[in-house]
Amino acid sequence: MKVTIKEEKCMGCGSCPSLVPDVFDFNDDGFAYAKVDTVPEDLEDGVKEAIELCPTGAIVEEKSE
């Protein structure tokens, strides 16, 4: 599983880094970003929850080809 955060949609609420700090963090501008290329399998449920709870829909799961 891979995820990206659309910075233009992120409002920096902090829900994703608080849910899955091993995957998400804040950049210097105060917006969240995914700090891993591929989400470890044991963290996928947390990332899916973060996607669902993101108030702006900024977290996007990348579809596999």
PDB file of N, H, CA, C and O in Angstrom:
ATOM      1  N   MET A   1       0.843  -1.172   0.000  1.00  0.00           N
ATOM      2  CA  MET A   1       0.000   0.000   0.000  1.00  0.00           C
ATOM      3  C   MET A   1       0.892   1.240   0.000  1.00  0.00           C
ATOM      4  O   MET A   1       1.882   1.320   0.727  1.00  0.00           O
ATOM      5  N   LYS A   2       0.509   2.201  -0.837  1.00  0.00           N
ATOM      6  H   LYS A   2      -0.295   2.136  -1.428  1.00  0.00           H
ATOM      7  CA  LYS A   2       1.207   3.479  -0.880  1.00  0.00           C
ATOM      8  C   LYS A   2       0.188   4.590  -0.711  1.00  0.00           C
ATOM      9  O   LYS A   2      -0.940   4.489  -1.195  1.00  0.00           O
ATOM     10  N   VAL A   3       0.588   5.652  -0.023  1.00  0.00           N
ATOM     11  H   VAL A   3       1.504   5.734   0.369  1.00  0.00           H
ATOM     12  CA  VAL A   3      -0.298   6.795   0.162  1.00  0.00           C
ATOM     13  C   VAL A   3       0.464   8.086  -0.116  1.00  0.00           C
ATOM     14  O   VAL A   3       1.683   8.165   0.040  1.00  0.00           O
ATOM     15  N   THR A   4      -0.287   9.077  -0.526  1.00  0.00           N
ATOM     16  H   THR A   4      -1.276   9.013  -0.653  1.00  0.00           H
ATOM     17  CA  THR A   4       0.257  10.416  -0.671  1.00  0.00           C
ATOM     18  C   THR A   4      -0.717  11.381   0.001  1.00  0.00           C
ATOM     19  O   THR A   4      -1.882  11.058   0.235  1.00  0.00           O
ATOM     20  N   ILE A   5      -0.216  12.550   0.299  1.00  0.00           N
ATOM     21  H   ILE A   5       0.730  12.813   0.110  1.00  0.00           H
ATOM     22  CA  ILE A   5      -1.064  13.598   0.857  1.00  0.00           C
ATOM     23  C   ILE A   5      -1.026  14.774  -0.096  1.00  0.00           C
ATOM     24  O   ILE A   5       0.040  15.285  -0.439  1.00  0.00           O
ATOM     25  N   LYS A   6      -2.183  15.185  -0.507  1.00  0.00           N
ATOM     26  H   LYS A   6      -3.049  14.770  -0.228  1.00  0.00           H
ATOM     27  CA  LYS A   6      -2.296  16.345  -1.385  1.00  0.00           C
ATOM     28  C   LYS A   6      -2.169  17.593  -0.506  1.00  0.00           C
ATOM     29  O   LYS A   6      -3.099  17.975   0.205  1.00  0.00           O
ATOM     30  N   GLU A   7      -0.986  18.214  -0.580  1.00  0.00           N
ATOM     31  H   GLU A   7      -0.231  17.903  -1.158  1.00  0.00           H
ATOM     32  CA  GLU A   7      -0.685  19.333   0.308  1.00  0.00           C
ATOM     33  C   GLU A   7      -1.677  20.481   0.148  1.00  0.00           C
ATOM     34  O   GLU A   7      -1.983  21.181   1.113  1.00  0.00           O
ATOM     35  N   GLU A   8      -2.179  20.672  -1.073  1.00  0.00           N
ATOM     36  H   GLU A   8      -1.930  20.104  -1.857  1.00  0.00           H
ATOM     37  CA  GLU A   8      -3.121  21.771  -1.288  1.00  0.00           C
ATOM     38  C   GLU A   8      -4.448  21.555  -0.568  1.00  0.00           C
ATOM     39  O   GLU A   8      -5.208  22.502  -0.369  1.00  0.00           O
ATOM     40  N   LYS A   9      -4.733  20.299  -0.172  1.00  0.00           N
ATOM     41  H   LYS A   9      -4.116  19.529  -0.333  1.00  0.00           H
ATOM     42  CA  LYS A   9      -5.958  19.996   0.569  1.00  0.00           C
ATOM     43  C   LYS A   9      -5.719  19.901   2.079  1.00  0.00           C
ATOM     44  O   LYS A   9      -6.649  20.067   2.868  1.00  0.00           O
ATOM     45  N   CYS A  10      -4.490  19.639   2.474  1.00  0.00           N
ATOM     46  H   CYS A  10      -3.734  19.504   1.833  1.00  0.00           H
ATOM     47  CA  CYS A  10      -4.172  19.428   3.889  1.00  0.00           C
ATOM     48  C   CYS A  10      -4.337  20.726   4.666  1.00  0.00           C
ATOM     49  O   CYS A  10      -3.880  21.785   4.234  1.00  0.00           O
ATOM     50  N   MET A  11      -5.000  20.630   5.826  1.00  0.00           N
ATOM     51  H   MET A  11      -5.371  19.770   6.176  1.00  0.00           H
ATOM     52  CA  MET A  11      -5.165  21.796   6.687  1.00  0.00           C
ATOM     53  C   MET A  11      -4.310  21.691   7.944  1.00  0.00           C
ATOM     54  O   MET A  11      -4.377  22.548   8.825  1.00  0.00           O
ATOM     55  N   GLY A  12      -3.503  20.629   8.019  1.00  0.00           N
ATOM     56  H   GLY A  12      -3.448  19.933   7.303  1.00  0.00           H
ATOM     57  CA  GLY A  12      -2.589  20.471   9.141  1.00  0.00           C
ATOM     58  C   GLY A  12      -3.268  20.181  10.468  1.00  0.00           C
ATOM     59  O   GLY A  12      -2.786  20.600  11.519  1.00  0.00           O
ATOM     60  N   CYS A  13      -4.382  19.468  10.426  1.00  0.00           N
ATOM     61  H   CYS A  13      -4.774  19.127   9.571  1.00  0.00           H
ATOM     62  CA  CYS A  13      -5.146  19.202  11.652  1.00  0.00           C
ATOM     63  C   CYS A  13      -4.424  18.253  12.607  1.00  0.00           C
ATOM     64  O   CYS A  13      -4.644  18.301  13.817  1.00  0.00           O
ATOM     65  N   GLY A  14      -3.564  17.394  12.065  1.00  0.00           N
ATOM     66  H   GLY A  14      -3.385  17.355  11.082  1.00  0.00           H
ATOM     67  CA  GLY A  14      -2.780  16.497  12.908  1.00  0.00           C
ATOM     68  C   GLY A  14      -3.366  15.135  13.148  1.00  0.00           C
ATOM     69  O   GLY A  14      -2.781  14.345  13.888  1.00  0.00           O
ATOM     70  N   SER A  15      -4.505  14.824  12.550  1.00  0.00           N
ATOM     71  H   SER A  15      -4.980  15.466  11.949  1.00  0.00           H
ATOM     72  CA  SER A  15      -5.113  13.523  12.829  1.00  0.00           C
ATOM     73  C   SER A  15      -4.266  12.369  12.292  1.00  0.00           C
ATOM     74  O   SER A  15      -4.112  11.352  12.968  1.00  0.00           O
ATOM     75  N   CYS A  16      -3.716  12.515  11.083  1.00  0.00           N
ATOM     76  H   CYS A  16      -3.841  13.341  10.534  1.00  0.00           H
ATOM     77  CA  CYS A  16      -2.957  11.382  10.529  1.00  0.00           C
ATOM     78  C   CYS A  16      -1.640  11.121  11.280  1.00  0.00           C
ATOM     79  O   CYS A  16      -1.339   9.963  11.567  1.00  0.00           O
ATOM     80  N   PRO A  17      -0.839  12.158  11.611  1.00  0.00           N
ATOM     81  CA  PRO A  17       0.368  11.855  12.395  1.00  0.00           C
ATOM     82  C   PRO A  17       0.048  11.320  13.795  1.00  0.00           C
ATOM     83  O   PRO A  17       0.821  10.537  14.347  1.00  0.00           O
ATOM     84  N   SER A  18      -1.079  11.733  14.366  1.00  0.00           N
ATOM     85  H   SER A  18      -1.707  12.369  13.917  1.00  0.00           H
ATOM     86  CA  SER A  18      -1.412  11.219  15.693  1.00  0.00           C
ATOM     87  C   SER A  18      -1.882   9.767  15.621  1.00  0.00           C
ATOM     88  O   SER A  18      -1.666   8.999  16.559  1.00  0.00           O
ATOM     89  N   LEU A  19      -2.528   9.384  14.508  1.00  0.00           N
ATOM     90  H   LEU A  19      -2.703  10.008  13.747  1.00  0.00           H
ATOM     91  CA  LEU A  19      -2.988   7.999  14.348  1.00  0.00           C
ATOM     92  C   LEU A  19      -1.863   7.052  13.957  1.00  0.00           C
ATOM     93  O   LEU A  19      -1.770   5.945  14.488  1.00  0.00           O
ATOM     94  N   VAL A  20      -1.008   7.479  13.033  1.00  0.00           N
ATOM     95  H   VAL A  20      -1.083   8.378  12.602  1.00  0.00           H
ATOM     96  CA  VAL A  20       0.045   6.600  12.511  1.00  0.00           C
ATOM     97  C   VAL A  20       1.350   7.400  12.391  1.00  0.00           C
ATOM     98  O   VAL A  20       1.760   7.755  11.286  1.00  0.00           O
ATOM     99  N   PRO A  21       1.997   7.681  13.519  1.00  0.00           N
ATOM    100  CA  PRO A  21       3.214   8.498  13.486  1.00  0.00           C
ATOM    101  C   PRO A  21       4.386   7.855  12.746  1.00  0.00           C
ATOM    102  O   PRO A  21       5.323   8.548  12.349  1.00  0.00           O
ATOM    103  N   ASP A  22       4.340   6.536  12.558  1.00  0.00           N
ATOM    104  H   ASP A  22       3.579   5.973  12.881  1.00  0.00           H
ATOM    105  CA  ASP A  22       5.406   5.878  11.798  1.00  0.00           C
ATOM    106  C   ASP A  22       5.260   6.101  10.295  1.00  0.00           C
ATOM    107  O   ASP A  22       6.187   5.821   9.535  1.00  0.00           O
ATOM    108  N   VAL A  23       4.104   6.601   9.862  1.00  0.00           N
ATOM    109  H   VAL A  23       3.351   6.829  10.480  1.00  0.00           H
ATOM    110  CA  VAL A  23       3.848   6.816   8.437  1.00  0.00           C
ATOM    111  C   VAL A  23       3.745   8.301   8.097  1.00  0.00           C
ATOM    112  O   VAL A  23       4.244   8.743   7.062  1.00  0.00           O
ATOM    113  N   PHE A  24       3.093   9.070   8.974  1.00  0.00           N
ATOM    114  H   PHE A  24       2.687   8.711   9.815  1.00  0.00           H
ATOM    115  CA  PHE A  24       2.833  10.479   8.678  1.00  0.00           C
ATOM    116  C   PHE A  24       3.583  11.406   9.625  1.00  0.00           C
ATOM    117  O   PHE A  24       3.819  11.077  10.788  1.00  0.00           O
ATOM    118  N   ASP A  25       3.950  12.570   9.105  1.00  0.00           N
ATOM    119  H   ASP A  25       3.758  12.838   8.160  1.00  0.00           H
ATOM    120  CA  ASP A  25       4.601  13.602   9.903  1.00  0.00           C
ATOM    121  C   ASP A  25       4.260  14.945   9.273  1.00  0.00           C
ATOM    122  O   ASP A  25       3.593  15.000   8.239  1.00  0.00           O
ATOM    123  N   PHE A  26       4.719  16.028   9.898  1.00  0.00           N
ATOM    124  H   PHE A  26       5.261  15.982  10.737  1.00  0.00           H
ATOM    125  CA  PHE A  26       4.516  17.363   9.350  1.00  0.00           C
ATOM    126  C   PHE A  26       5.779  17.867   8.675  1.00  0.00           C
ATOM    127  O   PHE A  26       6.888  17.598   9.137  1.00  0.00           O
ATOM    128  N   ASN A  27       5.609  18.604   7.572  1.00  0.00           N
ATOM    129  H   ASN A  27       4.708  18.822   7.197  1.00  0.00           H
ATOM    130  CA  ASN A  27       6.758  19.247   6.949  1.00  0.00           C
ATOM    131  C   ASN A  27       6.975  20.610   7.609  1.00  0.00           C
ATOM    132  O   ASN A  27       6.248  20.971   8.535  1.00  0.00           O
ATOM    133  N   ASP A  28       7.956  21.359   7.145  1.00  0.00           N
ATOM    134  H   ASP A  28       8.546  21.066   6.393  1.00  0.00           H
ATOM    135  CA  ASP A  28       8.282  22.649   7.745  1.00  0.00           C
ATOM    136  C   ASP A  28       7.170  23.684   7.574  1.00  0.00           C
ATOM    137  O   ASP A  28       7.128  24.673   8.306  1.00  0.00           O
ATOM    138  N   ASP A  29       6.283  23.466   6.626  1.00  0.00           N
ATOM    139  H   ASP A  29       6.317  22.663   6.031  1.00  0.00           H
ATOM    140  CA  ASP A  29       5.176  24.389   6.393  1.00  0.00           C
ATOM    141  C   ASP A  29       3.934  24.043   7.221  1.00  0.00           C
ATOM    142  O   ASP A  29       2.921  24.738   7.144  1.00  0.00           O
ATOM    143  N   GLY A  30       4.015  22.965   8.012  1.00  0.00           N
ATOM    144  H   GLY A  30       4.838  22.400   8.075  1.00  0.00           H
ATOM    145  CA  GLY A  30       2.890  22.585   8.864  1.00  0.00           C
ATOM    146  C   GLY A  30       1.873  21.677   8.218  1.00  0.00           C
ATOM    147  O   GLY A  30       0.788  21.466   8.761  1.00  0.00           O
ATOM    148  N   PHE A  31       2.218  21.132   7.051  1.00  0.00           N
ATOM    149  H   PHE A  31       3.099  21.303   6.610  1.00  0.00           H
ATOM    150  CA  PHE A  31       1.326  20.203   6.369  1.00  0.00           C
ATOM    151  C   PHE A  31       1.843  18.786   6.533  1.00  0.00           C
ATOM    152  O   PHE A  31       3.047  18.555   6.637  1.00  0.00           O
ATOM    153  N   ALA A  32       0.915  17.845   6.553  1.00  0.00           N
ATOM    154  H   ALA A  32      -0.063  18.033   6.467  1.00  0.00           H
ATOM    155  CA  ALA A  32       1.295  16.442   6.712  1.00  0.00           C
ATOM    156  C   ALA A  32       1.879  15.888   5.415  1.00  0.00           C
ATOM    157  O   ALA A  32       1.574  16.361   4.320  1.00  0.00           O
ATOM    158  N   TYR A  33       2.719  14.883   5.570  1.00  0.00           N
ATOM    159  H   TYR A  33       2.967  14.499   6.460  1.00  0.00           H
ATOM    160  CA  TYR A  33       3.252  14.152   4.431  1.00  0.00           C
ATOM    161  C   TYR A  33       3.490  12.706   4.851  1.00  0.00           C
ATOM    162  O   TYR A  33       3.635  12.402   6.035  1.00  0.00           O
ATOM    163  N   ALA A  34       3.526  11.822   3.856  1.00  0.00           N
ATOM    164  H   ALA A  34       3.407  12.069   2.894  1.00  0.00           H
ATOM    165  CA  ALA A  34       3.828  10.416   4.116  1.00  0.00           C
ATOM    166  C   ALA A  34       5.339  10.274   4.105  1.00  0.00           C
ATOM    167  O   ALA A  34       5.988  10.593   3.108  1.00  0.00           O
ATOM    168  N   LYS A  35       5.899   9.801   5.197  1.00  0.00           N
ATOM    169  H   LYS A  35       5.372   9.542   6.007  1.00  0.00           H
ATOM    170  CA  LYS A  35       7.348   9.704   5.303  1.00  0.00           C
ATOM    171  C   LYS A  35       7.896   8.332   4.907  1.00  0.00           C
ATOM    172  O   LYS A  35       9.086   8.067   5.075  1.00  0.00           O
ATOM    173  N   VAL A  36       7.039   7.470   4.388  1.00  0.00           N
ATOM    174  H   VAL A  36       6.072   7.686   4.251  1.00  0.00           H
ATOM    175  CA  VAL A  36       7.472   6.165   3.882  1.00  0.00           C
ATOM    176  C   VAL A  36       6.982   6.004   2.448  1.00  0.00           C
ATOM    177  O   VAL A  36       5.927   6.522   2.083  1.00  0.00           O
ATOM    178  N   ASP A  37       7.749   5.289   1.643  1.00  0.00           N
ATOM    179  H   ASP A  37       8.607   4.868   1.939  1.00  0.00           H
ATOM    180  CA  ASP A  37       7.323   5.011   0.269  1.00  0.00           C
ATOM    181  C   ASP A  37       6.220   3.963   0.239  1.00  0.00           C
ATOM    182  O   ASP A  37       5.234   4.097  -0.486  1.00  0.00           O
ATOM    183  N   THR A  38       6.401   2.934   1.028  1.00  0.00           N
ATOM    184  H   THR A  38       7.202   2.825   1.617  1.00  0.00           H
ATOM    185  CA  THR A  38       5.421   1.851   1.108  1.00  0.00           C
ATOM    186  C   THR A  38       5.023   1.669   2.562  1.00  0.00           C
ATOM    187  O   THR A  38       5.880   1.562   3.439  1.00  0.00           O
ATOM    188  N   VAL A  39       3.736   1.635   2.813  1.00  0.00           N
ATOM    189  H   VAL A  39       3.039   1.722   2.101  1.00  0.00           H
ATOM    190  CA  VAL A  39       3.221   1.466   4.175  1.00  0.00           C
ATOM    191  C   VAL A  39       3.455   0.031   4.623  1.00  0.00           C
ATOM    192  O   VAL A  39       3.044  -0.904   3.935  1.00  0.00           O
ATOM    193  N   PRO A  40       4.115  -0.160   5.775  1.00  0.00           N
ATOM    194  CA  PRO A  40       4.281  -1.524   6.290  1.00  0.00           C
ATOM    195  C   PRO A  40       2.910  -2.173   6.511  1.00  0.00           C
ATOM    196  O   PRO A  40       1.951  -1.525   6.931  1.00  0.00           O
ATOM    197  N   GLU A  41       2.854  -3.442   6.219  1.00  0.00           N
ATOM    198  H   GLU A  41       3.633  -3.969   5.878  1.00  0.00           H
ATOM    199  CA  GLU A  41       1.583  -4.170   6.278  1.00  0.00           C
ATOM    200  C   GLU A  41       0.892  -4.040   7.635  1.00  0.00           C
ATOM    201  O   GLU A  41      -0.333  -3.930   7.699  1.00  0.00           O
ATOM    202  N   ASP A  42       1.666  -4.051   8.716  1.00  0.00           N
ATOM    203  H   ASP A  42       2.661  -4.139   8.664  1.00  0.00           H
ATOM    204  CA  ASP A  42       1.057  -3.978  10.046  1.00  0.00           C
ATOM    205  C   ASP A  42       0.494  -2.585  10.372  1.00  0.00           C
ATOM    206  O   ASP A  42      -0.184  -2.424  11.387  1.00  0.00           O
ATOM    207  N   LEU A  43       0.761  -1.581   9.533  1.00  0.00           N
ATOM    208  H   LEU A  43       1.312  -1.712   8.709  1.00  0.00           H
ATOM    209  CA  LEU A  43       0.241  -0.237   9.752  1.00  0.00           C
ATOM    210  C   LEU A  43      -0.870   0.139   8.769  1.00  0.00           C
ATOM    211  O   LEU A  43      -1.411   1.243   8.836  1.00  0.00           O
ATOM    212  N   GLU A  44      -1.206  -0.768   7.865  1.00  0.00           N
ATOM    213  H   GLU A  44      -0.767  -1.664   7.811  1.00  0.00           H
ATOM    214  CA  GLU A  44      -2.207  -0.459   6.840  1.00  0.00           C
ATOM    215  C   GLU A  44      -3.581  -0.122   7.429  1.00  0.00           C
ATOM    216  O   GLU A  44      -4.252   0.783   6.932  1.00  0.00           O
ATOM    217  N   ASP A  45      -4.007  -0.824   8.465  1.00  0.00           N
ATOM    218  H   ASP A  45      -3.463  -1.559   8.869  1.00  0.00           H
ATOM    219  CA  ASP A  45      -5.318  -0.535   9.064  1.00  0.00           C
ATOM    220  C   ASP A  45      -5.354   0.886   9.630  1.00  0.00           C
ATOM    221  O   ASP A  45      -6.354   1.588   9.484  1.00  0.00           O
ATOM    222  N   GLY A  46      -4.273   1.305  10.271  1.00  0.00           N
ATOM    223  H   GLY A  46      -3.460   0.735  10.390  1.00  0.00           H
ATOM    224  CA  GLY A  46      -4.202   2.652  10.807  1.00  0.00           C
ATOM    225  C   GLY A  46      -4.239   3.700   9.711  1.00  0.00           C
ATOM    226  O   GLY A  46      -4.864   4.748   9.868  1.00  0.00           O
ATOM    227  N   VAL A  47      -3.568   3.419   8.601  1.00  0.00           N
ATOM    228  H   VAL A  47      -3.060   2.567   8.474  1.00  0.00           H
ATOM    229  CA  VAL A  47      -3.563   4.348   7.474  1.00  0.00           C
ATOM    230  C   VAL A  47      -4.955   4.433   6.859  1.00  0.00           C
ATOM    231  O   VAL A  47      -5.407   5.520   6.500  1.00  0.00           O
ATOM    232  N   LYS A  48      -5.630   3.308   6.736  1.00  0.00           N
ATOM    233  H   LYS A  48      -5.263   2.425   7.028  1.00  0.00           H
ATOM    234  CA  LYS A  48      -7.001   3.322   6.208  1.00  0.00           C
ATOM    235  C   LYS A  48      -7.917   4.140   7.106  1.00  0.00           C
ATOM    236  O   LYS A  48      -8.795   4.853   6.620  1.00  0.00           O
ATOM    237  N   GLU A  49      -7.714   4.037   8.415  1.00  0.00           N
ATOM    238  H   GLU A  49      -7.001   3.457   8.810  1.00  0.00           H
ATOM    239  CA  GLU A  49      -8.498   4.842   9.348  1.00  0.00           C
ATOM    240  C   GLU A  49      -8.177   6.333   9.165  1.00  0.00           C
ATOM    241  O   GLU A  49      -9.076   7.174   9.184  1.00  0.00           O
ATOM    242  N   ALA A  50      -6.903   6.646   8.989  1.00  0.00           N
ATOM    243  H   ALA A  50      -6.173   5.963   8.973  1.00  0.00           H
ATOM    244  CA  ALA A  50      -6.505   8.035   8.763  1.00  0.00           C
ATOM    245  C   ALA A  50      -7.135   8.586   7.486  1.00  0.00           C
ATOM    246  O   ALA A  50      -7.551   9.744   7.449  1.00  0.00           O
ATOM    247  N   ILE A  51      -7.206   7.767   6.445  1.00  0.00           N
ATOM    248  H   ILE A  51      -6.868   6.826   6.475  1.00  0.00           H
ATOM    249  CA  ILE A  51      -7.843   8.189   5.190  1.00  0.00           C
ATOM    250  C   ILE A  51      -9.310   8.516   5.445  1.00  0.00           C
ATOM    251  O   ILE A  51      -9.810   9.545   4.992  1.00  0.00           O
ATOM    252  N   GLU A  52      -9.993   7.643   6.169  1.00  0.00           N
ATOM    253  H   GLU A  52      -9.587   6.807   6.537  1.00  0.00           H
ATOM    254  CA  GLU A  52     -11.414   7.842   6.457  1.00  0.00           C
ATOM    255  C   GLU A  52     -11.662   9.074   7.326  1.00  0.00           C
ATOM    256  O   GLU A  52     -12.663   9.768   7.148  1.00  0.00           O
ATOM    257  N   LEU A  53     -10.764   9.345   8.258  1.00  0.00           N
ATOM    258  H   LEU A  53      -9.951   8.781   8.403  1.00  0.00           H
ATOM    259  CA  LEU A  53     -10.972  10.426   9.214  1.00  0.00           C
ATOM    260  C   LEU A  53     -10.441  11.778   8.749  1.00  0.00           C
ATOM    261  O   LEU A  53     -10.719  12.798   9.380  1.00  0.00           O
ATOM    262  N   CYS A  54      -9.693  11.800   7.671  1.00  0.00           N
ATOM    263  H   CYS A  54      -9.468  10.972   7.158  1.00  0.00           H
ATOM    264  CA  CYS A  54      -9.139  13.067   7.186  1.00  0.00           C
ATOM    265  C   CYS A  54     -10.286  14.007   6.809  1.00  0.00           C
ATOM    266  O   CYS A  54     -11.079  13.684   5.925  1.00  0.00           O
ATOM    267  N   PRO A  55     -10.385  15.163   7.465  1.00  0.00           N
ATOM    268  CA  PRO A  55     -11.523  16.048   7.227  1.00  0.00           C
ATOM    269  C   PRO A  55     -11.555  16.692   5.842  1.00  0.00           C
ATOM    270  O   PRO A  55     -12.604  17.162   5.402  1.00  0.00           O
ATOM    271  N   THR A  56     -10.424  16.715   5.162  1.00  0.00           N
ATOM    272  H   THR A  56      -9.572  16.333   5.520  1.00  0.00           H
ATOM    273  CA  THR A  56     -10.392  17.354   3.838  1.00  0.00           C
ATOM    274  C   THR A  56     -10.179  16.372   2.701  1.00  0.00           C
ATOM    275  O   THR A  56     -10.155  16.777   1.539  1.00  0.00           O
ATOM    276  N   GLY A  57     -10.025  15.092   3.005  1.00  0.00           N
ATOM    277  H   GLY A  57     -10.045  14.762   3.949  1.00  0.00           H
ATOM    278  CA  GLY A  57      -9.787  14.099   1.965  1.00  0.00           C
ATOM    279  C   GLY A  57      -8.422  14.233   1.313  1.00  0.00           C
ATOM    280  O   GLY A  57      -8.243  13.885   0.146  1.00  0.00           O
ATOM    281  N   ALA A  58      -7.456  14.744   2.080  1.00  0.00           N
ATOM    282  H   ALA A  58      -7.602  15.027   3.028  1.00  0.00           H
ATOM    283  CA  ALA A  58      -6.129  14.998   1.525  1.00  0.00           C
ATOM    284  C   ALA A  58      -5.286  13.728   1.369  1.00  0.00           C
ATOM    285  O   ALA A  58      -4.347  13.712   0.573  1.00  0.00           O
ATOM    286  N   ILE A  59      -5.603  12.674   2.109  1.00  0.00           N
ATOM    287  H   ILE A  59      -6.365  12.687   2.756  1.00  0.00           H
ATOM    288  CA  ILE A  59      -4.815  11.440   2.044  1.00  0.00           C
ATOM    289  C   ILE A  59      -5.392  10.553   0.963  1.00  0.00           C
ATOM    290  O   ILE A  59      -6.584  10.247   0.961  1.00  0.00           O
ATOM    291  N   VAL A  60      -4.530  10.144   0.043  1.00  0.00           N
ATOM    292  H   VAL A  60      -3.561  10.393   0.045  1.00  0.00           H
ATOM    293  CA  VAL A  60      -4.975   9.354  -1.094  1.00  0.00           C
ATOM    294  C   VAL A  60      -4.169   8.065  -1.169  1.00  0.00           C
ATOM    295  O   VAL A  60      -2.938   8.085  -1.170  1.00  0.00           O
ATOM    296  N   GLU A  61      -4.882   6.947  -1.232  1.00  0.00           N
ATOM    297  H   GLU A  61      -5.882   6.931  -1.232  1.00  0.00           H
ATOM    298  CA  GLU A  61      -4.213   5.665  -1.449  1.00  0.00           C
ATOM    299  C   GLU A  61      -3.905   5.544  -2.927  1.00  0.00           C
ATOM    300  O   GLU A  61      -4.794   5.693  -3.766  1.00  0.00           O
ATOM    301  N   GLU A  62      -2.656   5.277  -3.249  1.00  0.00           N
ATOM    302  H   GLU A  62      -1.934   5.156  -2.567  1.00  0.00           H
ATOM    303  CA  GLU A  62      -2.261   5.107  -4.640  1.00  0.00           C
ATOM    304  C   GLU A  62      -2.629   3.700  -5.081  1.00  0.00           C
ATOM    305  O   GLU A  62      -2.341   2.725  -4.388  1.00  0.00           O
ATOM    306  N   LYS A  63      -3.255   3.608  -6.218  1.00  0.00           N
ATOM    307  H   LYS A  63      -3.489   4.401  -6.781  1.00  0.00           H
ATOM    308  CA  LYS A  63      -3.662   2.314  -6.752  1.00  0.00           C
ATOM    309  C   LYS A  63      -2.474   1.619  -7.400  1.00  0.00           C
ATOM    310  O   LYS A  63      -1.674   2.255  -8.086  1.00  0.00           O
ATOM    311  N   SER A  64      -2.361   0.329  -7.184  1.00  0.00           N
ATOM    312  H   SER A  64      -3.010  -0.188  -6.627  1.00  0.00           H
ATOM    313  CA  SER A  64      -1.293  -0.463  -7.791  1.00  0.00           C
ATOM    314  C   SER A  64      -1.596  -0.681  -9.259  1.00  0.00           C
ATOM    315  O   SER A  64      -2.753  -0.787  -9.666  1.00  0.00           O
ATOM    316  N   GLU A  65      -0.545  -0.745 -10.039  1.00  0.00           N
ATOM    317  H   GLU A  65       0.395  -0.659  -9.709  1.00  0.00           H
ATOM    318  CA  GLU A  65      -0.718  -0.994 -11.475  1.00  0.00           C
ATOM    319  C   GLU A  65      -0.706  -2.456 -11.774  1.00  0.00           C
ATOM    320  O   GLU A  65      -0.840  -2.850 -12.932  1.00  0.00           O
TER     321      GLU A  65
END
